[in-house]
Amino acid sequence: MGQSRSTQDRPLAAAFAEAAAAARLAPSVHNTQPWRWQVEPEHLDLYAERSRQLRVADPHGRLLLLSCGAALHHARLALLVQGWQPTVARFPDESDPDHLARITATERIPVSPDSMRLFQAAEIRHTDRRALTDTRVPPQALETMRAAVEAEGNHLHVLRPDQIADLASAAARADAIEMANPAQRAEMSAWVGGERDQGLGVPDSAIPHTTPQTEVPLRDFGRAGTLDPGVGHDRNAVYGVLFGGGDEPPDWLRAGEALSALWLTATETGVSVLPFSSVIEVGAARERIRSMLAGVGQPYLVLRFGVVDSASPGPTGTGRLAPEHVVRLPPSATGQSDQRA
């Protein structure tokens, strides 16, 4: 995607529609894709889709808004590589808390190589739950990820070795609490496992058929998948906490934008990212993670960084909803009302 003559001559609404479609590649909790887009001739609106919220695991919508923030960053990036400078108004309508953002674009700009590389990384970015190799994460890669997070108004705290045992304990406790809750197990089974041919949820092909050896336990999905977990251990993993100053919906949305920037940067540098959301979903575990920040911020997500074996078969990626299910076009673009792209 770039500033070809045909791209420059297209209506702005077409660029918005393409950006909204590209945002479908963003990561989301359990691949729920809890967003919808409304394309207008002069702007692009992002809304929360509450029908795809995890009502038991995420009753306050933290992870929903984190997911939507990642989609917002993907859309911003897609506009940049079309040669448009996006401007974002977050929560533009006080009467509608589900109206998360409005994107406008009035200025044409050159397409930067950095934006293009990140956009290309979105095509191959995925969640990888396999074992890690003994290759260490390069310190420069961590600094680049940290800078990407800072550019989005958030922070990345890399856990010290003495904090890993506390993280492992918090993760194990959070999983035990959630798996002991019948409603939690039912919700998870609705979103995790099986073939997932509707483009939603986590398929068996993304879940290891046996649990990899790790110091910090991976999430217990209550079922085995079909993914080869590989060999190795997480002893060379690096764990980080994505955090910021507040714990309100605007903060969660911005955290999602930072997550997207971090994950795409990691993908570009060959670093695997695995999110740990159960320690955020369970209040007691979230407070333990917050204590690791020495009281300087609110944790939004824990992330594992590492290097996987590129020669072994990895997950094929999770499906995505078709554009017509998440992007609505203006009537003027179709000649009819209530049309989707």
Secondary structure as GFF3:
##gff-version 3
##sequence-region A 1 341
A	DSSP	alpha_helix	5	9	.	.	.	ID=ss1
A	DSSP	alpha_helix	12	22	.	.	.	ID=ss2
A	DSSP	three_ten_helix	23	25	.	.	.	ID=ss3
A	DSSP	three_ten_helix	29	31	.	.	.	ID=ss4
A	DSSP	beta_strand	35	39	.	.	.	ID=ss5
A	DSSP	beta_strand	44	48	.	.	.	ID=ss6
A	DSSP	three_ten_helix	50	52	.	.	.	ID=ss7
A	DSSP	alpha_helix	62	80	.	.	.	ID=ss8
A	DSSP	beta_strand	84	90	.	.	.	ID=ss9
A	DSSP	beta_strand	99	108	.	.	.	ID=ss10
A	DSSP	alpha_helix	113	124	.	.	.	ID=ss11
A	DSSP	alpha_helix	139	151	.	.	.	ID=ss12
A	DSSP	beta_strand	155	158	.	.	.	ID=ss13
A	DSSP	three_ten_helix	161	163	.	.	.	ID=ss14
A	DSSP	alpha_helix	164	179	.	.	.	ID=ss15
A	DSSP	alpha_helix	182	191	.	.	.	ID=ss16
A	DSSP	three_ten_helix	204	206	.	.	.	ID=ss17
A	DSSP	beta_strand	238	244	.	.	.	ID=ss18
A	DSSP	alpha_helix	249	268	.	.	.	ID=ss19
A	DSSP	beta_strand	272	276	.	.	.	ID=ss20
A	DSSP	alpha_helix	278	281	.	.	.	ID=ss21
A	DSSP	alpha_helix	283	292	.	.	.	ID=ss22
A	DSSP	beta_strand	298	306	.	.	.	ID=ss23
A	DSSP	three_ten_helix	323	325	.	.	.	ID=ss24
A	DSSP	beta_strand	327	329	.	.	.	ID=ss25
A	DSSP	alpha_helix	331	334	.	.	.	ID=ss26
A	DSSP	beta_strand	339	340	.	.	.	ID=ss27
###
